[in-house]
Amino acid sequence: MYSAMRMKKRYVVFAVKSAAPASEEDVKKGMYAFLLRFFGEYGYSKLSYKFMQYEQKEGLALARCSRDSLNDMLGALALIENLNGKKARTTALASSGTLKTLREKGFSFIREKEEKKKK
């Protein structure tokens, strides 16, 4: 496959604020359910959404989407009112094309796939 044929992706860091602490499963399932309901099956597939990780202590999450759908993703994050039945709000903090750039912006909670496998 040529590099020009590869999907161009963007990583989005967003904050999750809720009255009751939200677990990783709550955020993961809640995001999936909201995005599927908001965009429908076809729109969700075009979004190429993937939940990557969540740091419960800091309330920060990392997700990936396609470059063409970045604005749709940011708009959807602003509209979330609950995650998996728990009242919560999400706020997009930063987006980038690489994880390295996000780490340089100060989001140290981001781990690479290889670091996850070592643990």
HURA-V127804 format. One record per residue. RES is the residue in three letters. NEAR is the number of other C-alpha atoms within 12 Angstrom. Layout:
# HURA-V127804
{{RES/NEAR} {RES/NEAR}}
This chain:
# HURA-V127804
{{MET/6} {TYR/6} {SER/7} {ALA/7} {MET/7} {ARG/10} {MET/20} {LYS/20} {LYS/25} {ARG/30} {TYR/37} {VAL/42} {VAL/42} {PHE/36} {ALA/30} {VAL/39} {LYS/27} {SER/26} {ALA/14} {ALA/18} {PRO/20} {ALA/32} {SER/26} {GLU/25} {GLU/23} {ASP/27} {VAL/42} {LYS/28} {LYS/21} {GLY/30} {MET/41} {TYR/31} {ALA/24} {PHE/29} {LEU/36} {LEU/22} {ARG/16} {PHE/22} {PHE/23} {GLY/15} {GLU/17} {TYR/13} {GLY/21} {TYR/25} {SER/17} {LYS/23} {LEU/33} {SER/29} {TYR/36} {LYS/25} {PHE/27} {MET/28} {GLN/28} {TYR/29} {GLU/26} {GLN/23} {LYS/15} {GLU/21} {GLY/30} {LEU/33} {ALA/41} {LEU/42} {ALA/39} {ARG/32} {CYS/34} {SER/29} {ARG/25} {ASP/20} {SER/26} {LEU/29} {ASN/18} {ASP/25} {MET/41} {LEU/31} {GLY/17} {ALA/30} {LEU/33} {ALA/23} {LEU/20} {ILE/33} {GLU/23} {ASN/29} {LEU/32} {ASN/24} {GLY/19} {LYS/23} {LYS/20} {ALA/28} {ARG/28} {THR/33} {THR/27} {ALA/30} {LEU/24} {ALA/28} {SER/31} {SER/27} {GLY/23} {THR/24} {LEU/28} {LYS/18} {THR/19} {LEU/26} {ARG/22} {GLU/14} {LYS/17} {GLY/14} {PHE/28} {SER/19} {PHE/26} {ILE/31} {ARG/22} {GLU/19} {LYS/12} {GLU/9} {GLU/10} {LYS/12} {LYS/8} {LYS/8} {LYS/8}}
